[in-house]
Amino acid sequence: MADSSTSLKALLTNLSDRINVDTEQIITAVLEGKLVIVSKDGDENALIDPIALL
């Protein structure tokens, strides 16, 4: 299971520099139309600007 956690952390790091933010920042990101990724257990999250990925 450690490998899965490491892979998730690497993926989130590659997609965004805003990782493991608080609930208020997640709500603001959703309202701004950003993509929010949350791990299955809810321990990790990342905010991604989908426009910036293009």
Predicted model as a PDB file, atoms N, CA, C, CB and O in Angstrom, pLDDT in the B-factor column:
MODEL        1                                                                  
ATOM      1  N   MET A   1       0.814  -1.193   0.000  1.00 47.00           N  
ATOM      2  CA  MET A   1       0.000   0.000   0.000  1.00 47.00           C  
ATOM      3  C   MET A   1       0.857   1.256   0.000  1.00 47.00           C  
ATOM      4  CB  MET A   1      -0.926  -0.001   1.192  1.00 47.00           C  
ATOM      5  O   MET A   1       0.400   2.297  -0.472  1.00 47.00           O  
ATOM      6  N   ALA A   2       2.062   1.200   0.502  1.00 51.00           N  
ATOM      7  CA  ALA A   2       2.940   2.362   0.527  1.00 51.00           C  
ATOM      8  C   ALA A   2       3.251   2.836  -0.891  1.00 51.00           C  
ATOM      9  CB  ALA A   2       4.237   2.035   1.276  1.00 51.00           C  
ATOM     10  O   ALA A   2       3.370   4.038  -1.128  1.00 51.00           O  
ATOM     11  N   ASP A   3       3.382   1.911  -1.828  1.00 61.00           N  
ATOM     12  CA  ASP A   3       3.658   2.290  -3.209  1.00 61.00           C  
ATOM     13  C   ASP A   3       2.526   3.124  -3.784  1.00 61.00           C  
ATOM     14  CB  ASP A   3       3.882   1.050  -4.066  1.00 61.00           C  
ATOM     15  O   ASP A   3       2.776   4.095  -4.498  1.00 61.00           O  
ATOM     16  N   SER A   4       1.305   2.766  -3.488  1.00 65.00           N  
ATOM     17  CA  SER A   4       0.143   3.504  -3.972  1.00 65.00           C  
ATOM     18  C   SER A   4       0.147   4.919  -3.420  1.00 65.00           C  
ATOM     19  CB  SER A   4      -1.155   2.785  -3.588  1.00 65.00           C  
ATOM     20  O   SER A   4      -0.128   5.872  -4.149  1.00 65.00           O  
ATOM     21  N   SER A   5       0.450   5.062  -2.159  1.00 67.00           N  
ATOM     22  CA  SER A   5       0.492   6.373  -1.529  1.00 67.00           C  
ATOM     23  C   SER A   5       1.591   7.229  -2.145  1.00 67.00           C  
ATOM     24  CB  SER A   5       0.706   6.236  -0.021  1.00 67.00           C  
ATOM     25  O   SER A   5       1.398   8.420  -2.385  1.00 67.00           O  
ATOM     26  N   THR A   6       2.731   6.624  -2.395  1.00 76.00           N  
ATOM     27  CA  THR A   6       3.846   7.339  -3.013  1.00 76.00           C  
ATOM     28  C   THR A   6       3.472   7.782  -4.417  1.00 76.00           C  
ATOM     29  CB  THR A   6       5.107   6.459  -3.050  1.00 76.00           C  
ATOM     30  O   THR A   6       3.782   8.905  -4.817  1.00 76.00           O  
ATOM     31  N   SER A   7       2.812   6.917  -5.166  1.00 84.00           N  
ATOM     32  CA  SER A   7       2.399   7.257  -6.524  1.00 84.00           C  
ATOM     33  C   SER A   7       1.395   8.397  -6.523  1.00 84.00           C  
ATOM     34  CB  SER A   7       1.805   6.039  -7.220  1.00 84.00           C  
ATOM     35  O   SER A   7       1.478   9.290  -7.367  1.00 84.00           O  
ATOM     36  N   LEU A   8       0.459   8.383  -5.604  1.00 79.00           N  
ATOM     37  CA  LEU A   8      -0.536   9.449  -5.516  1.00 79.00           C  
ATOM     38  C   LEU A   8       0.146  10.770  -5.192  1.00 79.00           C  
ATOM     39  CB  LEU A   8      -1.604   9.117  -4.451  1.00 79.00           C  
ATOM     40  O   LEU A   8      -0.159  11.795  -5.801  1.00 79.00           O  
ATOM     41  N   LYS A   9       1.053  10.749  -4.252  1.00 82.00           N  
ATOM     42  CA  LYS A   9       1.760  11.971  -3.871  1.00 82.00           C  
ATOM     43  C   LYS A   9       2.556  12.521  -5.053  1.00 82.00           C  
ATOM     44  CB  LYS A   9       2.695  11.704  -2.676  1.00 82.00           C  
ATOM     45  O   LYS A   9       2.574  13.732  -5.277  1.00 82.00           O  
ATOM     46  N   ALA A  10       3.216  11.637  -5.813  1.00 87.00           N  
ATOM     47  CA  ALA A  10       3.971  12.064  -6.990  1.00 87.00           C  
ATOM     48  C   ALA A  10       3.040  12.659  -8.038  1.00 87.00           C  
ATOM     49  CB  ALA A  10       4.757  10.886  -7.585  1.00 87.00           C  
ATOM     50  O   ALA A  10       3.367  13.679  -8.644  1.00 87.00           O  
ATOM     51  N   LEU A  11       1.887  12.037  -8.259  1.00 83.00           N  
ATOM     52  CA  LEU A  11       0.923  12.548  -9.233  1.00 83.00           C  
ATOM     53  C   LEU A  11       0.431  13.927  -8.829  1.00 83.00           C  
ATOM     54  CB  LEU A  11      -0.261  11.588  -9.376  1.00 83.00           C  
ATOM     55  O   LEU A  11       0.415  14.842  -9.652  1.00 83.00           O  
ATOM     56  N   LEU A  12       0.037  14.086  -7.592  1.00 84.00           N  
ATOM     57  CA  LEU A  12      -0.471  15.380  -7.130  1.00 84.00           C  
ATOM     58  C   LEU A  12       0.609  16.451  -7.216  1.00 84.00           C  
ATOM     59  CB  LEU A  12      -0.990  15.271  -5.690  1.00 84.00           C  
ATOM     60  O   LEU A  12       0.320  17.594  -7.574  1.00 84.00           O  
ATOM     61  N   THR A  13       1.839  16.097  -6.896  1.00 85.00           N  
ATOM     62  CA  THR A  13       2.950  17.042  -6.972  1.00 85.00           C  
ATOM     63  C   THR A  13       3.195  17.474  -8.413  1.00 85.00           C  
ATOM     64  CB  THR A  13       4.223  16.422  -6.381  1.00 85.00           C  
ATOM     65  O   THR A  13       3.482  18.644  -8.671  1.00 85.00           O  
ATOM     66  N   ASN A  14       3.084  16.540  -9.351  1.00 86.00           N  
ATOM     67  CA  ASN A  14       3.302  16.871 -10.759  1.00 86.00           C  
ATOM     68  C   ASN A  14       2.183  17.731 -11.332  1.00 86.00           C  
ATOM     69  CB  ASN A  14       3.436  15.602 -11.573  1.00 86.00           C  
ATOM     70  O   ASN A  14       2.425  18.526 -12.239  1.00 86.00           O  
ATOM     71  N   LEU A  15       0.970  17.589 -10.822  1.00 82.00           N  
ATOM     72  CA  LEU A  15      -0.174  18.329 -11.352  1.00 82.00           C  
ATOM     73  C   LEU A  15      -0.345  19.715 -10.747  1.00 82.00           C  
ATOM     74  CB  LEU A  15      -1.420  17.545 -11.130  1.00 82.00           C  
ATOM     75  O   LEU A  15      -0.877  20.614 -11.398  1.00 82.00           O  
ATOM     76  N   SER A  16       0.095  19.895  -9.524  1.00 85.00           N  
ATOM     77  CA  SER A  16      -0.217  21.136  -8.830  1.00 85.00           C  
ATOM     78  C   SER A  16       0.827  21.470  -7.781  1.00 85.00           C  
ATOM     79  CB  SER A  16      -1.583  21.048  -8.187  1.00 85.00           C  
ATOM     80  O   SER A  16       1.473  20.588  -7.214  1.00 85.00           O  
ATOM     81  N   ASP A  17       0.978  22.770  -7.535  1.00 83.00           N  
ATOM     82  CA  ASP A  17       1.833  23.195  -6.431  1.00 83.00           C  
ATOM     83  C   ASP A  17       1.000  23.540  -5.196  1.00 83.00           C  
ATOM     84  CB  ASP A  17       2.685  24.400  -6.848  1.00 83.00           C  
ATOM     85  O   ASP A  17       1.542  23.941  -4.167  1.00 83.00           O  
ATOM     86  N   ARG A  18      -0.318  23.381  -5.305  1.00 91.00           N  
ATOM     87  CA  ARG A  18      -1.212  23.623  -4.181  1.00 91.00           C  
ATOM     88  C   ARG A  18      -1.752  22.282  -3.687  1.00 91.00           C  
ATOM     89  CB  ARG A  18      -2.377  24.583  -4.586  1.00 91.00           C  
ATOM     90  O   ARG A  18      -2.798  21.808  -4.132  1.00 91.00           O  
ATOM     91  N   ILE A  19      -1.015  21.690  -2.764  1.00 92.00           N  
ATOM     92  CA  ILE A  19      -1.335  20.354  -2.259  1.00 92.00           C  
ATOM     93  C   ILE A  19      -1.665  20.438  -0.773  1.00 92.00           C  
ATOM     94  CB  ILE A  19      -0.157  19.370  -2.503  1.00 92.00           C  
ATOM     95  O   ILE A  19      -1.075  21.220  -0.028  1.00 92.00           O  
ATOM     96  N   ASN A  20      -2.619  19.614  -0.366  1.00 94.00           N  
ATOM     97  CA  ASN A  20      -3.032  19.505   1.039  1.00 94.00           C  
ATOM     98  C   ASN A  20      -3.446  20.855   1.624  1.00 94.00           C  
ATOM     99  CB  ASN A  20      -1.901  18.911   1.871  1.00 94.00           C  
ATOM    100  O   ASN A  20      -2.922  21.299   2.646  1.00 94.00           O  
ATOM    101  N   VAL A  21      -4.385  21.483   0.958  1.00 96.00           N  
ATOM    102  CA  VAL A  21      -4.895  22.774   1.400  1.00 96.00           C  
ATOM    103  C   VAL A  21      -6.079  22.566   2.341  1.00 96.00           C  
ATOM    104  CB  VAL A  21      -5.307  23.644   0.190  1.00 96.00           C  
ATOM    105  O   VAL A  21      -6.622  21.466   2.444  1.00 96.00           O  
ATOM    106  N   ASP A  22      -6.465  23.630   3.019  1.00 96.00           N  
ATOM    107  CA  ASP A  22      -7.572  23.508   3.972  1.00 96.00           C  
ATOM    108  C   ASP A  22      -8.927  23.596   3.258  1.00 96.00           C  
ATOM    109  CB  ASP A  22      -7.469  24.604   5.052  1.00 96.00           C  
ATOM    110  O   ASP A  22      -8.999  23.902   2.068  1.00 96.00           O  
ATOM    111  N   THR A  23      -9.975  23.328   3.996  1.00 95.00           N  
ATOM    112  CA  THR A  23     -11.330  23.262   3.454  1.00 95.00           C  
ATOM    113  C   THR A  23     -11.762  24.578   2.808  1.00 95.00           C  
ATOM    114  CB  THR A  23     -12.308  22.885   4.550  1.00 95.00           C  
ATOM    115  O   THR A  23     -12.411  24.571   1.762  1.00 95.00           O  
ATOM    116  N   GLU A  24     -11.413  25.681   3.414  1.00 97.00           N  
ATOM    117  CA  GLU A  24     -11.793  26.984   2.873  1.00 97.00           C  
ATOM    118  C   GLU A  24     -11.191  27.192   1.479  1.00 97.00           C  
ATOM    119  CB  GLU A  24     -11.341  28.109   3.821  1.00 97.00           C  
ATOM    120  O   GLU A  24     -11.860  27.712   0.586  1.00 97.00           O  
ATOM    121  N   GLN A  25      -9.948  26.792   1.296  1.00 97.00           N  
ATOM    122  CA  GLN A  25      -9.305  26.931  -0.014  1.00 97.00           C  
ATOM    123  C   GLN A  25      -9.939  25.993  -1.045  1.00 97.00           C  
ATOM    124  CB  GLN A  25      -7.797  26.648   0.101  1.00 97.00           C  
ATOM    125  O   GLN A  25     -10.032  26.340  -2.222  1.00 97.00           O  
ATOM    126  N   ILE A  26     -10.372  24.810  -0.609  1.00 96.00           N  
ATOM    127  CA  ILE A  26     -11.049  23.873  -1.516  1.00 96.00           C  
ATOM    128  C   ILE A  26     -12.374  24.478  -1.982  1.00 96.00           C  
ATOM    129  CB  ILE A  26     -11.291  22.497  -0.816  1.00 96.00           C  
ATOM    130  O   ILE A  26     -12.692  24.422  -3.170  1.00 96.00           O  
ATOM    131  N   ILE A  27     -13.137  25.046  -1.072  1.00 97.00           N  
ATOM    132  CA  ILE A  27     -14.425  25.666  -1.424  1.00 97.00           C  
ATOM    133  C   ILE A  27     -14.209  26.814  -2.404  1.00 97.00           C  
ATOM    134  CB  ILE A  27     -15.154  26.177  -0.155  1.00 97.00           C  
ATOM    135  O   ILE A  27     -14.929  26.930  -3.396  1.00 97.00           O  
ATOM    136  N   THR A  28     -13.229  27.653  -2.131  1.00 97.00           N  
ATOM    137  CA  THR A  28     -12.927  28.772  -3.025  1.00 97.00           C  
ATOM    138  C   THR A  28     -12.529  28.271  -4.408  1.00 97.00           C  
ATOM    139  CB  THR A  28     -11.809  29.643  -2.438  1.00 97.00           C  
ATOM    140  O   THR A  28     -12.953  28.833  -5.418  1.00 97.00           O  
ATOM    141  N   ALA A  29     -11.723  27.224  -4.460  1.00 96.00           N  
ATOM    142  CA  ALA A  29     -11.283  26.662  -5.737  1.00 96.00           C  
ATOM    143  C   ALA A  29     -12.465  26.125  -6.546  1.00 96.00           C  
ATOM    144  CB  ALA A  29     -10.259  25.547  -5.501  1.00 96.00           C  
ATOM    145  O   ALA A  29     -12.528  26.322  -7.759  1.00 96.00           O  
ATOM    146  N   VAL A  30     -13.388  25.456  -5.886  1.00 96.00           N  
ATOM    147  CA  VAL A  30     -14.576  24.932  -6.575  1.00 96.00           C  
ATOM    148  C   VAL A  30     -15.387  26.095  -7.152  1.00 96.00           C  
ATOM    149  CB  VAL A  30     -15.456  24.078  -5.602  1.00 96.00           C  
ATOM    150  O   VAL A  30     -15.832  26.030  -8.298  1.00 96.00           O  
ATOM    151  N   LEU A  31     -15.577  27.137  -6.378  1.00 97.00           N  
ATOM    152  CA  LEU A  31     -16.335  28.299  -6.847  1.00 97.00           C  
ATOM    153  C   LEU A  31     -15.645  29.014  -8.002  1.00 97.00           C  
ATOM    154  CB  LEU A  31     -16.552  29.271  -5.705  1.00 97.00           C  
ATOM    155  O   LEU A  31     -16.305  29.653  -8.822  1.00 97.00           O  
ATOM    156  N   GLU A  32     -14.311  28.910  -8.071  1.00 94.00           N  
ATOM    157  CA  GLU A  32     -13.542  29.524  -9.155  1.00 94.00           C  
ATOM    158  C   GLU A  32     -13.445  28.611 -10.377  1.00 94.00           C  
ATOM    159  CB  GLU A  32     -12.143  29.879  -8.667  1.00 94.00           C  
ATOM    160  O   GLU A  32     -12.866  28.997 -11.393  1.00 94.00           O  
ATOM    161  N   GLY A  33     -14.004  27.413 -10.285  1.00 93.00           N  
ATOM    162  CA  GLY A  33     -13.982  26.498 -11.421  1.00 93.00           C  
ATOM    163  C   GLY A  33     -12.730  25.659 -11.538  1.00 93.00           C  
ATOM    164  O   GLY A  33     -12.452  25.095 -12.596  1.00 93.00           O  
ATOM    165  N   LYS A  34     -11.979  25.574 -10.467  1.00 94.00           N  
ATOM    166  CA  LYS A  34     -10.767  24.766 -10.490  1.00 94.00           C  
ATOM    167  C   LYS A  34     -11.112  23.293 -10.233  1.00 94.00           C  
ATOM    168  CB  LYS A  34      -9.752  25.282  -9.439  1.00 94.00           C  
ATOM    169  O   LYS A  34     -12.151  22.973  -9.655  1.00 94.00           O  
ATOM    170  N   LEU A  35     -10.235  22.430 -10.666  1.00 93.00           N  
ATOM    171  CA  LEU A  35     -10.388  21.002 -10.429  1.00 93.00           C  
ATOM    172  C   LEU A  35      -9.823  20.680  -9.053  1.00 93.00           C  
ATOM    173  CB  LEU A  35      -9.679  20.164 -11.536  1.00 93.00           C  
ATOM    174  O   LEU A  35      -8.713  21.098  -8.722  1.00 93.00           O  
ATOM    175  N   VAL A  36     -10.576  19.945  -8.256  1.00 95.00           N  
ATOM    176  CA  VAL A  36     -10.122  19.545  -6.925  1.00 95.00           C  
ATOM    177  C   VAL A  36     -10.036  18.027  -6.897  1.00 95.00           C  
ATOM    178  CB  VAL A  36     -11.082  20.079  -5.803  1.00 95.00           C  
ATOM    179  O   VAL A  36     -11.019  17.334  -7.158  1.00 95.00           O  
ATOM    180  N   ILE A  37      -8.860  17.521  -6.580  1.00 93.00           N  
ATOM    181  CA  ILE A  37      -8.661  16.074  -6.449  1.00 93.00           C  
ATOM    182  C   ILE A  37      -8.450  15.762  -4.975  1.00 93.00           C  
ATOM    183  CB  ILE A  37      -7.443  15.577  -7.314  1.00 93.00           C  
ATOM    184  O   ILE A  37      -7.612  16.368  -4.307  1.00 93.00           O  
ATOM    185  N   VAL A  38      -9.227  14.804  -4.483  1.00 92.00           N  
ATOM    186  CA  VAL A  38      -9.123  14.387  -3.084  1.00 92.00           C  
ATOM    187  C   VAL A  38      -8.880  12.887  -3.063  1.00 92.00           C  
ATOM    188  CB  VAL A  38     -10.412  14.765  -2.268  1.00 92.00           C  
ATOM    189  O   VAL A  38      -9.545  12.137  -3.777  1.00 92.00           O  
ATOM    190  N   SER A  39      -7.926  12.448  -2.243  1.00 89.00           N  
ATOM    191  CA  SER A  39      -7.638  11.023  -2.149  1.00 89.00           C  
ATOM    192  C   SER A  39      -8.820  10.286  -1.550  1.00 89.00           C  
ATOM    193  CB  SER A  39      -6.378  10.777  -1.313  1.00 89.00           C  
ATOM    194  O   SER A  39      -9.673  10.886  -0.897  1.00 89.00           O  
ATOM    195  N   LYS A  40      -8.863   9.000  -1.774  1.00 89.00           N  
ATOM    196  CA  LYS A  40      -9.977   8.156  -1.311  1.00 89.00           C  
ATOM    197  C   LYS A  40     -10.195   8.278   0.195  1.00 89.00           C  
ATOM    198  CB  LYS A  40      -9.718   6.693  -1.677  1.00 89.00           C  
ATOM    199  O   LYS A  40     -11.333   8.320   0.662  1.00 89.00           O  
ATOM    200  N   ASP A  41      -9.106   8.333   0.947  1.00 91.00           N  
ATOM    201  CA  ASP A  41      -9.227   8.434   2.402  1.00 91.00           C  
ATOM    202  C   ASP A  41      -9.382   9.883   2.883  1.00 91.00           C  
ATOM    203  CB  ASP A  41      -8.011   7.806   3.062  1.00 91.00           C  
ATOM    204  O   ASP A  41      -9.601  10.130   4.069  1.00 91.00           O  
ATOM    205  N   GLY A  42      -9.266  10.840   1.947  1.00 90.00           N  
ATOM    206  CA  GLY A  42      -9.449  12.239   2.296  1.00 90.00           C  
ATOM    207  C   GLY A  42      -8.246  12.896   2.937  1.00 90.00           C  
ATOM    208  O   GLY A  42      -8.319  14.055   3.344  1.00 90.00           O  
ATOM    209  N   ASP A  43      -7.145  12.177   3.035  1.00 89.00           N  
ATOM    210  CA  ASP A  43      -5.958  12.723   3.681  1.00 89.00           C  
ATOM    211  C   ASP A  43      -5.169  13.676   2.793  1.00 89.00           C  
ATOM    212  CB  ASP A  43      -5.068  11.606   4.120  1.00 89.00           C  
ATOM    213  O   ASP A  43      -4.460  14.546   3.299  1.00 89.00           O  
ATOM    214  N   GLU A  44      -5.281  13.526   1.479  1.00 91.00           N  
ATOM    215  CA  GLU A  44      -4.514  14.357   0.570  1.00 91.00           C  
ATOM    216  C   GLU A  44      -5.447  15.005  -0.442  1.00 91.00           C  
ATOM    217  CB  GLU A  44      -3.427  13.533  -0.141  1.00 91.00           C  
ATOM    218  O   GLU A  44      -6.479  14.441  -0.806  1.00 91.00           O  
ATOM    219  N   ASN A  45      -5.073  16.194  -0.890  1.00 93.00           N  
ATOM    220  CA  ASN A  45      -5.853  16.875  -1.913  1.00 93.00           C  
ATOM    221  C   ASN A  45      -4.937  17.760  -2.735  1.00 93.00           C  
ATOM    222  CB  ASN A  45      -6.993  17.703  -1.284  1.00 93.00           C  
ATOM    223  O   ASN A  45      -3.811  18.056  -2.334  1.00 93.00           O  
ATOM    224  N   ALA A  46      -5.431  18.178  -3.885  1.00 94.00           N  
ATOM    225  CA  ALA A  46      -4.699  19.090  -4.748  1.00 94.00           C  
ATOM    226  C   ALA A  46      -5.687  19.953  -5.507  1.00 94.00           C  
ATOM    227  CB  ALA A  46      -3.779  18.320  -5.721  1.00 94.00           C  
ATOM    228  O   ALA A  46      -6.766  19.503  -5.891  1.00 94.00           O  
ATOM    229  N   LEU A  47      -5.296  21.209  -5.716  1.00 95.00           N  
ATOM    230  CA  LEU A  47      -6.099  22.135  -6.505  1.00 95.00           C  
ATOM    231  C   LEU A  47      -5.390  22.336  -7.828  1.00 95.00           C  
ATOM    232  CB  LEU A  47      -6.317  23.498  -5.761  1.00 95.00           C  
ATOM    233  O   LEU A  47      -4.191  22.609  -7.872  1.00 95.00           O  
ATOM    234  N   ILE A  48      -6.151  22.195  -8.910  1.00 92.00           N  
ATOM    235  CA  ILE A  48      -5.557  22.275 -10.240  1.00 92.00           C  
ATOM    236  C   ILE A  48      -6.358  23.243 -11.086  1.00 92.00           C  
ATOM    237  CB  ILE A  48      -5.499  20.883 -10.911  1.00 92.00           C  
ATOM    238  O   ILE A  48      -7.589  23.200 -11.101  1.00 92.00           O  
ATOM    239  N   ASP A  49      -5.655  24.118 -11.791  1.00 89.00           N  
ATOM    240  CA  ASP A  49      -6.295  25.009 -12.741  1.00 89.00           C  
ATOM    241  C   ASP A  49      -6.282  24.291 -14.095  1.00 89.00           C  
ATOM    242  CB  ASP A  49      -5.565  26.414 -12.811  1.00 89.00           C  
ATOM    243  O   ASP A  49      -5.231  24.189 -14.727  1.00 89.00           O  
ATOM    244  N   PRO A  50      -7.442  23.792 -14.545  1.00 83.00           N  
ATOM    245  CA  PRO A  50      -7.462  22.988 -15.769  1.00 83.00           C  
ATOM    246  C   PRO A  50      -7.008  23.767 -17.003  1.00 83.00           C  
ATOM    247  CB  PRO A  50      -8.853  22.449 -16.000  1.00 83.00           C  
ATOM    248  O   PRO A  50      -6.502  23.165 -17.950  1.00 83.00           O  
ATOM    249  N   ILE A  51      -7.176  25.074 -17.015  1.00 80.00           N  
ATOM    250  CA  ILE A  51      -6.736  25.893 -18.134  1.00 80.00           C  
ATOM    251  C   ILE A  51      -5.213  25.869 -18.244  1.00 80.00           C  
ATOM    252  CB  ILE A  51      -7.241  27.335 -17.978  1.00 80.00           C  
ATOM    253  O   ILE A  51      -4.667  25.825 -19.346  1.00 80.00           O  
ATOM    254  N   ALA A  52      -4.541  25.898 -17.114  1.00 68.00           N  
ATOM    255  CA  ALA A  52      -3.071  25.927 -17.100  1.00 68.00           C  
ATOM    256  C   ALA A  52      -2.484  24.631 -17.652  1.00 68.00           C  
ATOM    257  CB  ALA A  52      -2.556  26.165 -15.675  1.00 68.00           C  
ATOM    258  O   ALA A  52      -1.340  24.629 -18.109  1.00 68.00           O  
ATOM    259  N   LEU A  53      -3.233  23.534 -17.623  1.00 59.00           N  
ATOM    260  CA  LEU A  53      -2.727  22.246 -18.106  1.00 59.00           C  
ATOM    261  C   LEU A  53      -2.701  22.176 -19.624  1.00 59.00           C  
ATOM    262  CB  LEU A  53      -3.574  21.113 -17.560  1.00 59.00           C  
ATOM    263  O   LEU A  53      -1.995  21.339 -20.187  1.00 59.00           O  
ATOM    264  N   LEU A  54      -3.460  23.042 -20.302  1.00 60.00           N  
ATOM    265  CA  LEU A  54      -3.530  23.006 -21.761  1.00 60.00           C  
ATOM    266  C   LEU A  54      -2.290  23.490 -22.368  1.00 60.00           C  
ATOM    267  CB  LEU A  54      -4.664  23.804 -22.268  1.00 60.00           C  
ATOM    268  O   LEU A  54      -2.176  23.528 -23.593  1.00 60.00           O  
TER     269      LEU A  54                                                      
ENDMDL                                                                          
END                                                                             
